[in-house]
Each structure stands twice: as structure tokens, then as C-alpha cells.
Amino acid sequence: MIQTYLVVSAIICAIIAEGWRSTRKKVNGMPLPPGPRLLPFVGNILDIDAAHPWLTYAKWGKQYGDIVYARLFGQHFIIINSEKVARAVVDKRSAIYSDRPVIATNEYFGLSFNTGLQPYGDTFRMHRKLYHQSMRIEVTNSYQDLYLRKAHELIVNLLDDSNKVEGHLNTLASSLIMAVTYGYETKPKDDPFVDTIQKIIHIISEVISPERAALQMFFPFLHRLPSFVPGGKYKKMAPECRRLAATIQEEPFEYVKKQMAEGEARPSMAVAATAYIAGSETTSATLHMFLLAVLLYPEVQTRARADINAVCGPDRVPTFQDRKSLPYIEAICRETLRWQPVAPLGLPHATSCDDVYDGFFIPKGTMVMLNAWAMGHDKELYPDPSRFDPGRHLTADGQLKDEPTYSHFGFGFGRRICPGRFFAASSLWAAVVSVLSTVEITNAKGEDGKDINVEPKFTSGVGIRPEYFPCSMRSISSAREEQMRMMWKS
């Protein structure tokens, strides 16, 4: 009886001690950054909007400053809501802030091959070296004809069937990546590789989030629960995700081997599956944001079209030789990245050792969230941030005033910056200039003949994009349309 009492007492004391520890705002006697009040055990998990955590973090930033401390269960969290602080911390101290948290579900779902999820080490550095060889700026500039050809294919698809916008964007983005990584030409519609990647992206957006990662790290047994038990629903997705992950790694590779055996293989890169997943979804979603933005702000289309016609004349198709002469198009690309970043929080970084910043202690193993959404909606830098206004990126005389598009904070920071950012920025420009030169996007009409108003709504998850919105598309240049129909097939 006494032994039972002692055991129970020890457990109660341990629970009280853990509850007290989990509400402390100091570690090793040093203050942690300011943040919301911590509850015992759960920390701040109940305070977060699970569907849109970046909005919660942005709200905290207004209350507590550009660097905020939170705790989800036992996991330290730092949220950085300012580009200035992100540059100072993650860029300038990249040796400390380049790791990734270890999450059991990555292996369980067959995703551990992904470069973006790799811990910082030899494997990650090897992957980055391979990316640099194939996606550095000098190499990606050689793909300009490819960017335009695929953009022209997009125009043809949009004009032929404007009811399947998301599918056309997915085809464009996936076909670009597949062409560069595997030398594979996707089908204009219903390509099996494109369908596979969309399925795995859907699962990834459900499974991978920093908040869910904290839960898995605190309760690592959760992914072993039967699927019918509360908390075990994601187990249903694991076998399918593993199968799809194997498919996107093996089948394109087998295609390359076959092409090589037949002497027909084109240049391709080894670390391709990651590029396929990350590049196809972010490119597609960003272009989806662009189409929504110009539908909501038709004056952007009007000005862009006038600029293009002034440089190219009424009939010539824009090319990369026109890029420097079209600063407003570049500004549209940058505003698209700012307005609604498709990866509002990116993937979490993790500290590899203790650090001190601005007098605050940041423990080893802290999960670091970089809130791109908050950075783009800083009212001091971007007045009226909810408005889509490309002009904010131009000087009074109409020249670009920001850093190059590939340096945009939406591509990340430090050693974890997107290795495909040069490729992404150029392919985005090609699609944007092709659409604005040839297609007018307007509100769809209802049965009563009146415009159907569109209220912007977005999906949730690690990556977001617009929910379905009706629109109408028509060609505004038969000459350009005809040229594009001929050029994308050549």
C-alpha cells in the first residue's frame, strides 16, 4: 500500500513538475523571446487556427514583435514574421538554422527521400550540389525556349477549355519539371505522371505541417494507432502515399533508362523526384493565384497589355528578349508572390545548437517558422497589403525597385532557400507574359446574364491555392494565338 502511494505521489509530482516546466519563459536562466501565455502540457496548441496558422502567427507578431516564442506540447517554436529578422537570423547564421526537425511520419509515409525534408548533413549537401549543377542561373537561362513553348501550350489549353483551369496549370508546371529533370514530354491532358504527382501532393498537404509534426514528436506512437481510432485517420493514407512515392521515383527513372538504351535520352538530373513534387505544385499554385488576382483587379490586365503592345507591337509574341523592357510584368510576378504566398510558412527549420538573438535564448532543436504571409502583409512595407498592386514594386519613373524576383522571400532563406528559384522565376514570367498578351480574363456570367462575383477563398495546408472560381477567357489577339498554337507543337 505504501509502495503504491509512493508511486502515485511520484507520478503526480512529475506531472506537476512537467506542467510547471512547460509554462516557463526562461531556459538556463535566459529569457526566451516574447510570446503568448503557455498552458501546462499543451503550450499554445489550442490558440492556433489549425487551417490558417500563419494568420495566428501574424497576429502574435503584432502583439509580441517580429520574433515570437511559442510551445506546442514539449516542442520549442520560434516564429519569425519579419523579412529583416529572417535575413539577420537565418541568412547570416545559416550554420545554426539549416536543420530540419526529425518527424517519424516522413519515413512512415515514404517521404524521407525528399530533399526538403532531409536533415542538414552530407546527403542534403550532395542533393544541393546536384541541384546547383542543373538549376543554377546560367543553366536555367538555357531553358527559355522551353518556358515559352510550355506557356504557349497553356494558352491553347485555356482558350480551348477554360473550365479546367487547375488541370491546365498542373499540366504546365509538371511538364516543365519533367522536361528538365527526365527529358519527358507530358501529354497535353490527362498525363499519368501528372495525375500521380497531384495525388501525392494532396496527401502531403494533409500530413506535413509543423503543428502536426509537434504532435508526432511529442506522441511518436500516434502513427501506429489503428486507422479507426481517433488520431489514427492519417494511417489510412500511408500505404497509398508510399506507393505513390515509389512510383514518382521509379517510373520516370525507368523511362530515362529506356531512352538511354535507345540512344534518345535528353539531359536529365538525378535528384528529380523532389523537384517534381515541390516545383510542380508551387508553380501551378502561384499561377492560379495570378489568374485570380488579375480577375479581381482587371486594371492590371489593361496596363500590362498596353505595355506589352508598346514593346512588341499588336501581333508579335513576347520573348525573353523583351523582359528588361517590361518591368510591369516583372512587378506582377513579384506581387503575385507577395499577395498570397502559396507556401505561407514554408517548411520548418530547426536549430542545430543553442543561439542567442537580440538578448533572447533560442534552444537547440527549436522549430523555426518563417511566416512569408506576414512578411508580405507588413503594412509599413506594403500599404494596403490585401490589395493586389504591382505598382508598389516600381519607382516613380516605372523601373523595378526591389531585388531580383528569384531573391523574393517567398523562396525561403539561408541554406534552405529554394534551389529551383531561378527556374521558377523565369517560368512564372513566361506564363504571365503569355497570358496577358493573348488572353482576357473576366467574370463568368450567370443565367441572368450578370457577372458572377468572385470572393477569394483559399485551400489550407502546407501549400495553398485558390478554391474554384468561375471565370471567362477569350482571345484578344488572333495573331498571337495562331502563332502560339503553331509554336508549342514545334
Salt bridges, closest charged atoms under 4 A:
GLU18 OE2 - ARG21 NH2 3.01
ASP49 OD2 - HIS52 ND1 3.46
GLU83 OE2 - ARG87 NH2 3.02
ASP91 OD2 - ARG87 NH1 3.07
ASP122 OD1 - ARG125 NH2 2.66
GLU138 OE1 - ARG136 NE 3.59
GLU153 OE1 - LYS150 NZ 3.85
ASP160 OD1 - ARG485 NH2 2.70
GLU166 OE2 - ARG465 NE 3.86
GLU185 OE2 - ARG149 NH2 3.02
GLU185 OE1 - LYS150 NZ 2.85
GLU185 OE2 - ARG266 NH2 3.78
GLU240 OE2 - ARG243 NH2 2.88
GLU254 OE2 - LYS257 NZ 3.59
GLU262 OE2 - LYS258 NZ 2.75
GLU281 OE1 - ARG465 NH1 3.45
GLU299 OE2 - ARG387 NH2 2.96
ASP322 OD1 - ARG316 NH2 2.98
GLU330 OE1 - ARG323 NE 2.88
GLU335 OE2 - ARG338 NH2 2.84
GLU335 OE2 - ARG392 NE 3.00
GLU335 OE1 - HIS393 NE2 2.77
ASP355 OD2 - ARG93 NH1 2.91
ASP402 OD2 - HIS393 ND1 2.44
GLU440 OE1 - ARG474 NE 2.73
ASP451 OD1 - LYS445 NZ 2.58
GLU481 OE2 - ARG485 NE 3.00
